[in-house]
Amino acid sequence: MFRFLFDRDTWQEVFDSFNKNKLRSILTMVGVWWGILLLIGLLGSARGLENSFNRLFGNFATNSVFIWGQTTSKPFKGFQEGRQVRLSLTDAKKVEENVEGIEFLVPRNQNQATVIRNFLSGTAQISGDYPLLDKVQKKKLINGRFLNQADIDEKKKVAVISEDTYKQLFEKDVNPIGEYIQINDINFKVIGMYEVGAINIGSSTEINIPFTTFQQIYNQGDKIGYMMITGKPEYDISQIEQDAKLLLKNLNNIHPDDKRGLASRNLGTDFARVTGFLTGMQFLTWFVGVATLIAGVFAIGNILLITVRERTKEIGVRRALGATPFEIKRQIVVEAVFLTLVAGLFGIISGGWILIGLDSAFGQGDEAVIVNASVSIAVVFVALTLLVILGTLIGLIPAFKATSIKPIEALREE
């Protein structure tokens, strides 16, 4: 069926037609080249932005919500407005037991303190944490380890420090593991150091100590600063947020309509907003790229119509010598697909070089804006398939035009 594709005469005619109108053919192919280049370049850039965003949120469980107490704005059950709400470990336990869909719940406490080591000092955010924090806000450890359950149970005076805290308290190239730092005149042994991500909840100069140790040295009792809730993948984090806040309002005698008594930040909503933007950007990219492709392919169709008109006498001779209408149509379609595919392949190669340039210019380092800008093989295959289909369809227009000419009329054409 496709034996004609390997026929030398078929391709000789294609190249002869191209050589007769080189400039016109090349200018026409530019439209298809530009459409594919746009498609590859924009899709790759969108993927690079998505990779950058995923790297920023990579340390977090994105289906998470943070809830903390504020000041009430309505009186309720004998309590006046303006009451300070402070959540507790009991509240956290009740939420974990009664709200459906929670995978992890991490209570946290934080305080600012001056930290001293030898003759160096700095200000850091002291965070009282459980080992579970490392599951919902993964720490990228450089040295040592994170907190474990033994640290909690024994109320150990150990600390895990951020890289920025290390720079304040240690000379360059000094290994901090096993060294001691002073927090509120209490010595803490450094057991780990981690790199702060691009997105960090809290200060970049942070020190994590066991939650029980924090409660003891700051005399916090049962009180917590805030709780971080991570929902199971199949549950809606917004619904978990509403259920948790409703329960916390009941536990803390806050009016159901009080919007200030409890505050929250839904990381899942933030994540969904950005992913929605990226999805919209990819849809727009496909729309612009395909529309440009169609415009370029139509230009090829128009050129082939002109070519058919110029070759009217030639077509008449071929018809008189016994060429069937199908053979004439086939030749015109092959020319259309050839021009379209060649332009498309150059577009794919050009788009690939552009993505390499973008990655080199904007994809290097920790603050890269576009990370690994690329398109999948599947996208390239779809683009090529689309080119073949469009080239075939647009080639049928001049093909039918060519076969509509009667041989005797074509031979009379000057």
C-alpha positions as a Markdown table, in Angstrom:
| # | Residue | x | y | z |
|---|---|---|---|---|
| 1 | Met | 0.0 | 0.0 | 0.0 |
| 2 | Phe | 2.8 | 2.4 | 0.9 |
| 3 | Arg | 5.2 | 1.1 | -1.7 |
| 4 | Phe | 5.0 | 4.4 | -3.5 |
| 5 | Leu | 6.8 | 6.0 | -0.6 |
| 6 | Phe | 10.0 | 4.1 | -1.5 |
| 7 | Asp | 9.6 | 5.0 | -5.2 |
| 8 | Arg | 12.4 | 7.2 | -6.5 |
| 9 | Asp | 10.2 | 8.9 | -9.0 |
| 10 | Thr | 7.8 | 10.0 | -6.2 |
| 11 | Trp | 10.6 | 11.8 | -4.2 |
| 12 | Gln | 12.1 | 13.2 | -7.4 |
| 13 | Glu | 8.9 | 15.0 | -8.2 |
| 14 | Val | 8.7 | 16.3 | -4.6 |
| 15 | Phe | 12.2 | 17.7 | -4.7 |
| 16 | Asp | 11.7 | 19.1 | -8.2 |
| 17 | Ser | 8.6 | 20.9 | -7.0 |
| 18 | Phe | 10.5 | 22.3 | -4.0 |
| 19 | Asn | 13.5 | 23.4 | -6.0 |
| 20 | Lys | 11.3 | 25.3 | -8.5 |
| 21 | Asn | 9.9 | 27.5 | -5.7 |
| 22 | Lys | 12.6 | 27.3 | -3.0 |
| 23 | Leu | 12.0 | 30.8 | -1.4 |
| 24 | Arg | 8.2 | 30.5 | -1.5 |
| 25 | Ser | 8.3 | 27.0 | 0.0 |
| 26 | Ile | 10.7 | 27.9 | 2.8 |
| 27 | Leu | 8.8 | 31.1 | 3.7 |
| 28 | Thr | 5.6 | 29.0 | 3.8 |
| 29 | Met | 7.2 | 26.3 | 6.0 |
| 30 | Val | 8.2 | 29.0 | 8.5 |
| 31 | Gly | 4.6 | 29.1 | 9.8 |
| 32 | Val | 4.7 | 25.4 | 10.7 |
| 33 | Trp | 8.2 | 25.8 | 12.1 |
| 34 | Trp | 7.1 | 28.7 | 14.3 |
| 35 | Gly | 4.0 | 26.8 | 15.5 |
| 36 | Ile | 5.9 | 23.8 | 16.6 |
| 37 | Leu | 8.7 | 25.9 | 18.2 |
| 38 | Leu | 6.1 | 27.8 | 20.2 |
| 39 | Leu | 4.4 | 24.6 | 21.3 |
| 40 | Ile | 7.6 | 22.9 | 22.4 |
| 41 | Gly | 9.1 | 26.1 | 24.0 |
| 42 | Leu | 5.9 | 27.0 | 25.9 |
| 43 | Leu | 5.1 | 23.5 | 27.0 |
| 44 | Gly | 8.7 | 23.0 | 28.2 |
| 45 | Ser | 8.7 | 26.3 | 30.0 |
| 46 | Ala | 5.4 | 25.4 | 31.7 |
| 47 | Arg | 6.9 | 22.1 | 32.8 |
| 48 | Gly | 10.0 | 23.9 | 34.1 |
| 49 | Leu | 7.8 | 26.2 | 36.2 |
| 50 | Glu | 5.9 | 23.2 | 37.5 |
| 51 | Asn | 9.1 | 21.5 | 38.5 |
| 52 | Ser | 10.3 | 24.6 | 40.2 |
| 53 | Phe | 7.1 | 24.9 | 42.1 |
| 54 | Asn | 7.2 | 21.2 | 43.1 |
| 55 | Arg | 10.7 | 21.7 | 44.4 |
| 56 | Leu | 9.7 | 24.6 | 46.5 |
| 57 | Phe | 6.9 | 22.6 | 48.1 |
| 58 | Gly | 8.9 | 19.4 | 48.0 |
| 59 | Asn | 9.6 | 19.5 | 51.8 |
| 60 | Phe | 6.0 | 19.8 | 52.7 |
| 61 | Ala | 2.9 | 17.6 | 52.7 |
| 62 | Thr | 0.9 | 19.9 | 50.5 |
| 63 | Asn | -2.5 | 18.7 | 51.8 |
| 64 | Ser | -1.8 | 20.4 | 55.1 |
| 65 | Val | -3.4 | 23.1 | 57.2 |
| 66 | Phe | -2.0 | 25.2 | 60.1 |
| 67 | Ile | -4.4 | 26.2 | 62.9 |
| 68 | Trp | -3.7 | 28.6 | 65.8 |
| 69 | Gly | -5.6 | 30.7 | 68.4 |
| 70 | Gln | -6.1 | 34.4 | 68.2 |
| 71 | Thr | -8.3 | 37.0 | 69.9 |
| 72 | Thr | -12.1 | 36.4 | 70.0 |
| 73 | Ser | -14.3 | 39.0 | 68.3 |
| 74 | Lys | -17.7 | 37.9 | 69.9 |
| 75 | Pro | -18.8 | 37.3 | 73.4 |
| 76 | Phe | -19.9 | 33.7 | 74.1 |
| 77 | Lys | -21.0 | 31.7 | 77.1 |
| 78 | Gly | -20.1 | 34.4 | 79.6 |
| 79 | Phe | -16.7 | 35.2 | 78.0 |
| 80 | Gln | -16.2 | 38.7 | 76.8 |
| 81 | Glu | -14.8 | 39.5 | 73.3 |
| 82 | Gly | -11.1 | 40.1 | 73.1 |
| 83 | Arg | -10.2 | 36.9 | 74.9 |
| 84 | Gln | -6.9 | 35.4 | 73.9 |
| 85 | Val | -7.3 | 31.8 | 72.7 |
| 86 | Arg | -4.5 | 29.4 | 73.4 |
| 87 | Leu | -4.7 | 25.9 | 72.0 |
| 88 | Ser | -3.6 | 22.9 | 74.1 |
| 89 | Leu | -2.3 | 19.3 | 73.7 |
| 90 | Thr | -5.7 | 18.1 | 74.8 |
| 91 | Asp | -7.3 | 20.1 | 72.0 |
| 92 | Ala | -4.9 | 18.5 | 69.5 |
| 93 | Lys | -5.7 | 15.0 | 70.8 |
| 94 | Lys | -9.4 | 15.6 | 70.5 |
| 95 | Val | -9.1 | 16.8 | 67.0 |
| 96 | Glu | -6.9 | 13.8 | 66.0 |
| 97 | Glu | -9.5 | 11.4 | 67.5 |
| 98 | Asn | -12.7 | 13.0 | 66.3 |
| 99 | Val | -12.0 | 14.6 | 62.9 |
| 100 | Glu | -12.2 | 12.2 | 60.0 |
| 101 | Gly | -9.4 | 12.0 | 57.4 |
| 102 | Ile | -6.4 | 13.1 | 59.4 |
| 103 | Glu | -3.2 | 11.3 | 58.6 |
| 104 | Phe | -0.8 | 13.3 | 60.8 |
| 105 | Leu | -1.3 | 16.0 | 63.5 |
| 106 | Val | 1.8 | 17.8 | 64.8 |
| 107 | Pro | 1.5 | 20.2 | 67.7 |
| 108 | Arg | 4.3 | 22.9 | 67.8 |
| 109 | Asn | 5.6 | 25.6 | 70.1 |
| 110 | Gln | 7.9 | 28.4 | 69.2 |
| 111 | Asn | 9.8 | 31.2 | 70.9 |
| 112 | Gln | 12.6 | 33.6 | 70.0 |
| 113 | Ala | 15.8 | 33.4 | 72.0 |
| 114 | Thr | 19.4 | 34.5 | 72.1 |
| 115 | Val | 21.7 | 31.6 | 71.4 |
| 116 | Ile | 25.4 | 31.6 | 72.4 |
| 117 | Arg | 28.4 | 29.4 | 71.6 |
| 118 | Asn | 31.7 | 30.5 | 72.9 |
| 119 | Phe | 32.1 | 34.1 | 71.9 |
| 120 | Leu | 29.6 | 34.0 | 69.1 |
| 121 | Ser | 25.9 | 34.6 | 69.5 |
| 122 | Gly | 22.7 | 35.1 | 67.5 |
| 123 | Thr | 19.0 | 35.2 | 67.6 |
| 124 | Ala | 17.0 | 32.1 | 66.6 |
| 125 | Gln | 13.5 | 30.8 | 66.6 |
| 126 | Ile | 13.4 | 27.9 | 69.1 |
| 127 | Ser | 10.8 | 25.3 | 68.1 |
| 128 | Gly | 9.5 | 22.6 | 70.3 |
| 129 | Asp | 8.8 | 19.6 | 68.0 |
| 130 | Tyr | 8.0 | 15.9 | 67.8 |
| 131 | Pro | 9.8 | 13.6 | 65.4 |
| 132 | Leu | 6.6 | 13.4 | 63.3 |
| 133 | Leu | 7.4 | 16.9 | 62.0 |
| 134 | Asp | 10.0 | 15.3 | 59.7 |
| 135 | Lys | 7.2 | 13.4 | 57.9 |
| 136 | Val | 5.1 | 16.5 | 57.1 |
| 137 | Gln | 7.9 | 19.0 | 56.7 |
| 138 | Lys | 10.9 | 16.9 | 55.6 |
| 139 | Lys | 14.2 | 18.3 | 56.8 |
| 140 | Lys | 17.1 | 18.1 | 54.3 |
| 141 | Leu | 19.8 | 17.0 | 56.7 |
| 142 | Ile | 23.3 | 18.0 | 56.0 |
| 143 | Asn | 24.8 | 16.4 | 59.1 |
| 144 | Gly | 23.6 | 14.2 | 62.0 |
| 145 | Arg | 19.9 | 13.3 | 62.6 |
| 146 | Phe | 16.6 | 14.7 | 63.5 |
| 147 | Leu | 14.8 | 14.3 | 66.8 |
| 148 | Asn | 13.6 | 10.8 | 67.8 |
| 149 | Gln | 11.1 | 9.4 | 70.4 |
| 150 | Ala | 13.8 | 8.9 | 73.0 |
| 151 | Asp | 14.6 | 12.6 | 72.9 |
| 152 | Ile | 10.9 | 13.3 | 73.7 |
| 153 | Asp | 10.5 | 10.6 | 76.4 |
| 154 | Glu | 13.7 | 11.6 | 78.2 |
| 155 | Lys | 13.3 | 15.3 | 77.7 |
| 156 | Lys | 16.8 | 15.5 | 76.3 |
| 157 | Lys | 18.6 | 18.7 | 75.9 |
| 158 | Val | 19.5 | 18.2 | 72.2 |
| 159 | Ala | 19.1 | 20.5 | 69.3 |
| 160 | Val | 18.8 | 20.3 | 65.5 |
| 161 | Ile | 19.9 | 23.6 | 63.9 |
| 162 | Ser | 19.3 | 25.2 | 60.5 |
| 163 | Glu | 22.2 | 26.0 | 58.2 |
| 164 | Asp | 21.7 | 29.8 | 58.8 |
| 165 | Thr | 21.9 | 29.2 | 62.6 |
| 166 | Tyr | 25.1 | 27.3 | 62.1 |
| 167 | Lys | 26.6 | 30.3 | 60.2 |
| 168 | Gln | 25.8 | 32.5 | 63.2 |
| 169 | Leu | 27.4 | 30.3 | 65.8 |
| 170 | Phe | 30.2 | 28.3 | 64.1 |
| 171 | Glu | 33.3 | 29.1 | 62.3 |
| 172 | Lys | 33.5 | 27.9 | 58.7 |
| 173 | Asp | 34.2 | 24.1 | 58.2 |
| 174 | Val | 33.6 | 23.3 | 61.9 |
| 175 | Asn | 31.6 | 20.2 | 62.4 |
| 176 | Pro | 28.7 | 21.2 | 64.7 |
| 177 | Ile | 27.6 | 17.6 | 65.6 |
| 178 | Gly | 28.4 | 17.0 | 69.3 |
| 179 | Glu | 29.1 | 20.6 | 70.0 |
| 180 | Tyr | 27.1 | 22.5 | 72.7 |
| 181 | Ile | 25.1 | 25.8 | 72.3 |
| 182 | Gln | 23.4 | 27.8 | 75.1 |
| 183 | Ile | 19.7 | 28.6 | 74.9 |
| 184 | Asn | 18.4 | 30.6 | 77.9 |
| 185 | Asp | 21.6 | 29.7 | 79.7 |
| 186 | Ile | 21.0 | 26.0 | 79.2 |
| 187 | Asn | 23.4 | 23.8 | 77.3 |
| 188 | Phe | 22.0 | 21.9 | 74.4 |
| 189 | Lys | 24.0 | 19.3 | 72.4 |
| 190 | Val | 23.8 | 19.7 | 68.6 |
| 191 | Ile | 22.7 | 16.4 | 67.0 |
| 192 | Gly | 21.8 | 17.6 | 63.5 |
| 193 | Met | 22.0 | 20.4 | 60.9 |
| 194 | Tyr | 19.6 | 20.9 | 57.9 |
| 195 | Glu | 19.3 | 23.1 | 54.9 |
| 196 | Val | 16.3 | 25.5 | 54.9 |
| 197 | Gly | 14.2 | 25.1 | 51.8 |
| 198 | Ala | 13.0 | 27.9 | 49.6 |
| 199 | Ile | 9.6 | 27.8 | 51.3 |
| 200 | Asn | 9.9 | 27.6 | 55.1 |
| 201 | Ile | 7.2 | 28.0 | 57.8 |
| 202 | Gly | 9.0 | 30.2 | 60.3 |
| 203 | Ser | 12.5 | 31.7 | 60.6 |
| 204 | Ser | 15.5 | 30.6 | 58.5 |
| 205 | Thr | 17.5 | 30.7 | 61.8 |
| 206 | Glu | 15.6 | 27.9 | 63.5 |
| 207 | Ile | 16.6 | 25.5 | 66.2 |
| 208 | Asn | 14.4 | 22.4 | 66.8 |
| 209 | Ile | 14.4 | 20.9 | 70.3 |
| 210 | Pro | 12.2 | 18.1 | 71.8 |
| 211 | Phe | 8.7 | 19.3 | 72.4 |
| 212 | Thr | 8.7 | 18.0 | 76.0 |
| 213 | Thr | 12.0 | 19.9 | 76.7 |
| 214 | Phe | 10.5 | 23.1 | 75.3 |
| 215 | Gln | 7.4 | 22.8 | 77.5 |
| 216 | Gln | 9.6 | 22.3 | 80.5 |
| 217 | Ile | 12.1 | 25.2 | 80.0 |
| 218 | Tyr | 9.4 | 27.6 | 79.0 |
| 219 | Asn | 6.9 | 26.4 | 81.5 |
| 220 | Gln | 4.2 | 25.9 | 78.9 |
| 221 | Gly | 2.3 | 23.1 | 80.6 |
| 222 | Asp | -0.3 | 21.8 | 78.2 |
| 223 | Lys | -0.3 | 24.8 | 75.9 |
| 224 | Ile | 0.8 | 24.8 | 72.2 |
| 225 | Gly | 1.5 | 27.5 | 69.7 |
| 226 | Tyr | -0.3 | 25.9 | 66.7 |
| 227 | Met | -1.1 | 22.5 | 65.2 |
| 228 | Met | -0.2 | 21.3 | 61.8 |
| 229 | Ile | -2.7 | 18.8 | 60.3 |
| 230 | Thr | -2.0 | 16.7 | 57.3 |
| 231 | Gly | -5.0 | 15.0 | 55.6 |
| 232 | Lys | -5.1 | 11.6 | 53.9 |
| 233 | Pro | -4.8 | 11.8 | 50.1 |
| 234 | Glu | -8.4 | 10.8 | 49.5 |
| 235 | Tyr | -9.8 | 13.4 | 51.8 |
| 236 | Asp | -10.5 | 17.1 | 51.2 |
| 237 | Ile | -8.2 | 19.2 | 53.3 |
| 238 | Ser | -10.6 | 22.1 | 53.3 |
| 239 | Gln | -13.3 | 20.0 | 54.9 |
| 240 | Ile | -10.8 | 18.7 | 57.5 |
| 241 | Glu | -10.0 | 22.4 | 58.2 |
| 242 | Gln | -13.6 | 23.3 | 58.7 |
| 243 | Asp | -14.3 | 20.2 | 60.9 |
| 244 | Ala | -11.2 | 20.8 | 63.1 |
| 245 | Lys | -12.0 | 24.5 | 63.6 |
| 246 | Leu | -15.6 | 23.8 | 64.5 |
| 247 | Leu | -14.5 | 21.3 | 67.1 |
| 248 | Leu | -11.8 | 23.6 | 68.5 |
| 249 | Lys | -14.4 | 26.4 | 68.8 |
| 250 | Asn | -16.6 | 24.1 | 70.9 |
| 251 | Leu | -13.6 | 23.1 | 73.1 |
| 252 | Asn | -12.5 | 26.7 | 73.7 |
| 253 | Asn | -16.0 | 28.3 | 74.0 |
| 254 | Ile | -15.6 | 30.4 | 70.9 |
| 255 | His | -18.8 | 31.7 | 69.1 |
| 256 | Pro | -19.5 | 29.6 | 66.0 |
| 257 | Asp | -19.6 | 32.7 | 63.8 |
| 258 | Asp | -16.4 | 34.2 | 65.3 |
| 259 | Lys | -14.0 | 34.5 | 62.4 |
| 260 | Arg | -11.1 | 35.9 | 64.5 |
| 261 | Gly | -10.9 | 33.5 | 67.4 |
| 262 | Leu | -9.1 | 30.9 | 65.3 |
| 263 | Ala | -6.8 | 31.5 | 62.4 |
| 264 | Ser | -5.6 | 29.0 | 59.8 |
| 265 | Arg | -3.6 | 28.7 | 56.7 |
| 266 | Asn | -4.5 | 26.0 | 54.2 |
| 267 | Leu | -1.4 | 24.9 | 52.3 |
| 268 | Gly | -3.6 | 22.6 | 50.1 |
| 269 | Thr | -5.6 | 25.6 | 48.9 |
| 270 | Asp | -2.4 | 27.5 | 48.1 |
| 271 | Phe | -1.0 | 24.5 | 46.2 |
| 272 | Ala | -4.3 | 23.9 | 44.3 |
| 273 | Arg | -4.3 | 27.6 | 43.2 |
| 274 | Val | -0.9 | 27.4 | 41.8 |
| 275 | Thr | -1.4 | 24.0 | 40.1 |
| 276 | Gly | -4.7 | 25.4 | 38.6 |
| 277 | Phe | -2.7 | 28.3 | 37.1 |
| 278 | Leu | -0.1 | 25.9 | 35.7 |
| 279 | Thr | -2.9 | 23.7 | 34.2 |
| 280 | Gly | -4.4 | 26.8 | 32.6 |
| 281 | Met | -1.1 | 27.8 | 31.3 |
| 282 | Gln | -0.6 | 24.4 | 29.6 |
| 283 | Phe | -4.0 | 24.6 | 28.1 |
| 284 | Leu | -3.3 | 28.1 | 26.7 |
| 285 | Thr | 0.0 | 26.8 | 25.4 |
| 286 | Trp | -1.7 | 24.0 | 23.5 |
| 287 | Phe | -4.3 | 26.4 | 22.1 |
| 288 | Val | -1.8 | 28.9 | 20.9 |
| 289 | Gly | 0.6 | 26.3 | 19.5 |
| 290 | Val | -2.1 | 24.3 | 17.7 |
| 291 | Ala | -3.7 | 27.5 | 16.3 |
| 292 | Thr | -0.3 | 28.6 | 15.0 |
| 293 | Leu | 0.3 | 25.2 | 13.5 |
| 294 | Ile | -3.1 | 25.2 | 11.7 |
| 295 | Ala | -2.3 | 28.7 | 10.3 |
| 296 | Gly | 1.0 | 27.5 | 9.0 |
| 297 | Val | -0.4 | 24.3 | 7.5 |
| 298 | Phe | -3.1 | 26.4 | 5.7 |
| 299 | Ala | -0.3 | 28.5 | 4.3 |
| 300 | Ile | 1.3 | 25.3 | 2.9 |
| 301 | Gly | -2.2 | 24.4 | 1.4 |
| 302 | Asn | -2.4 | 27.7 | -0.3 |
| 303 | Ile | 1.1 | 27.4 | -1.8 |
| 304 | Leu | 0.2 | 23.9 | -3.1 |
| 305 | Leu | -2.9 | 25.4 | -4.7 |
| 306 | Ile | -0.7 | 27.9 | -6.5 |
| 307 | Thr | 1.7 | 25.1 | -7.5 |
| 308 | Val | -1.1 | 23.0 | -8.9 |
| 309 | Arg | -2.3 | 25.9 | -11.0 |
| 310 | Glu | 1.3 | 26.4 | -12.3 |
| 311 | Arg | 1.6 | 22.6 | -13.1 |
| 312 | Thr | -1.8 | 22.4 | -14.8 |
| 313 | Lys | -0.2 | 21.4 | -18.2 |
| 314 | Glu | 2.1 | 18.8 | -16.5 |
| 315 | Ile | -0.9 | 17.3 | -14.7 |
| 316 | Gly | -2.8 | 17.1 | -18.0 |
| 317 | Val | 0.1 | 15.3 | -19.7 |
| 318 | Arg | 0.3 | 12.8 | -16.8 |
| 319 | Arg | -3.5 | 12.2 | -17.0 |
| 320 | Ala | -3.2 | 11.7 | -20.8 |
| 321 | Leu | -0.5 | 9.2 | -20.3 |
| 322 | Gly | -2.6 | 7.1 | -18.0 |
| 323 | Ala | -2.1 | 8.5 | -14.5 |
| 324 | Thr | -5.1 | 7.9 | -12.3 |
| 325 | Pro | -6.8 | 10.6 | -10.2 |
| 326 | Phe | -5.7 | 8.7 | -7.1 |
| 327 | Glu | -2.0 | 8.8 | -8.2 |
| 328 | Ile | -2.3 | 12.6 | -8.8 |
| 329 | Lys | -3.9 | 13.1 | -5.4 |
| 330 | Arg | -1.4 | 10.9 | -3.7 |
| 331 | Gln | 1.5 | 12.9 | -5.1 |
| 332 | Ile | 0.1 | 16.2 | -4.0 |
| 333 | Val | -0.6 | 14.9 | -0.4 |
| 334 | Val | 2.9 | 13.5 | -0.2 |
| 335 | Glu | 4.3 | 16.9 | -1.0 |
| 336 | Ala | 2.1 | 18.6 | 1.6 |
| 337 | Val | 3.0 | 16.0 | 4.3 |
| 338 | Phe | 6.7 | 16.3 | 3.4 |
| 339 | Leu | 6.8 | 20.1 | 3.7 |
| 340 | Thr | 4.8 | 20.0 | 6.9 |
| 341 | Leu | 7.0 | 17.3 | 8.5 |
| 342 | Val | 10.3 | 18.9 | 7.5 |
| 343 | Ala | 9.1 | 22.2 | 9.0 |
| 344 | Gly | 7.9 | 20.5 | 12.1 |
| 345 | Leu | 11.1 | 18.6 | 12.7 |
| 346 | Phe | 13.1 | 21.8 | 12.5 |
| 347 | Gly | 10.6 | 23.3 | 14.9 |
| 348 | Ile | 11.1 | 20.5 | 17.4 |
| 349 | Ile | 14.9 | 20.7 | 17.1 |
| 350 | Ser | 14.8 | 24.5 | 17.5 |
| 351 | Gly | 12.4 | 24.2 | 20.5 |
| 352 | Gly | 14.7 | 21.7 | 22.1 |
| 353 | Trp | 17.7 | 24.1 | 21.8 |
| 354 | Ile | 15.6 | 26.9 | 23.3 |
| 355 | Leu | 14.7 | 24.7 | 26.3 |
| 356 | Ile | 18.4 | 23.8 | 26.7 |
| 357 | Gly | 19.2 | 27.6 | 26.7 |
| 358 | Leu | 16.4 | 28.3 | 29.3 |
| 359 | Asp | 17.7 | 25.6 | 31.6 |
| 360 | Ser | 21.2 | 26.9 | 31.3 |
| 361 | Ala | 20.1 | 30.5 | 31.9 |
| 362 | Phe | 17.4 | 30.1 | 34.5 |
| 363 | Gly | 17.5 | 26.5 | 35.7 |
| 364 | Gln | 20.7 | 26.4 | 37.7 |
| 365 | Gly | 21.2 | 26.8 | 41.5 |
| 366 | Asp | 18.9 | 26.6 | 44.5 |
| 367 | Glu | 16.8 | 29.7 | 43.4 |
| 368 | Ala | 16.2 | 28.5 | 39.8 |
| 369 | Val | 13.0 | 29.8 | 38.3 |
| 370 | Ile | 12.7 | 27.1 | 35.6 |
| 371 | Val | 13.8 | 23.7 | 36.6 |
| 372 | Asn | 14.5 | 21.1 | 33.9 |
| 373 | Ala | 12.4 | 22.7 | 31.2 |
| 374 | Ser | 11.5 | 19.8 | 28.9 |
| 375 | Val | 8.8 | 18.0 | 27.0 |
| 376 | Ser | 8.1 | 14.3 | 27.1 |
| 377 | Ile | 8.5 | 11.9 | 24.1 |
| 378 | Ala | 4.7 | 11.5 | 24.1 |
| 379 | Val | 4.2 | 15.2 | 23.5 |
| 380 | Val | 6.7 | 15.1 | 20.6 |
| 381 | Phe | 4.9 | 12.1 | 19.2 |
| 382 | Val | 1.5 | 13.8 | 19.5 |
| 383 | Ala | 2.9 | 16.9 | 17.7 |
| 384 | Leu | 4.3 | 14.9 | 14.8 |
| 385 | Thr | 1.1 | 12.9 | 14.5 |
| 386 | Leu | -0.9 | 16.1 | 14.5 |
| 387 | Leu | 1.4 | 17.4 | 11.7 |
| 388 | Val | 0.9 | 14.3 | 9.6 |
| 389 | Ile | -2.9 | 14.5 | 10.0 |
| 390 | Leu | -3.0 | 18.3 | 9.2 |
| 391 | Gly | -0.6 | 17.9 | 6.3 |
| 392 | Thr | -2.7 | 15.1 | 4.8 |
| 393 | Leu | -6.0 | 17.0 | 5.3 |
| 394 | Ile | -4.7 | 20.3 | 3.9 |
| 395 | Gly | -3.0 | 18.4 | 1.0 |
| 396 | Leu | -6.4 | 17.0 | -0.1 |
| 397 | Ile | -7.6 | 20.4 | -1.1 |
| 398 | Pro | -5.1 | 21.1 | -3.9 |
| 399 | Ala | -5.2 | 17.3 | -4.7 |
| 400 | Phe | -8.9 | 17.4 | -5.5 |
| 401 | Lys | -8.3 | 20.7 | -7.4 |
| 402 | Ala | -5.7 | 18.9 | -9.5 |
| 403 | Thr | -7.9 | 15.9 | -10.4 |
| 404 | Ser | -10.8 | 18.2 | -11.2 |
| 405 | Ile | -9.0 | 19.4 | -14.3 |
| 406 | Lys | -9.9 | 17.5 | -17.4 |
| 407 | Pro | -6.9 | 16.3 | -19.4 |
| 408 | Ile | -7.9 | 18.0 | -22.7 |
| 409 | Glu | -8.4 | 21.4 | -20.9 |
| 410 | Ala | -5.1 | 21.0 | -19.0 |
| 411 | Leu | -3.2 | 20.4 | -22.3 |
| 412 | Arg | -4.6 | 23.6 | -23.8 |
| 413 | Glu | -3.5 | 25.6 | -20.7 |
| 414 | Glu | -0.7 | 28.1 | -21.5 |
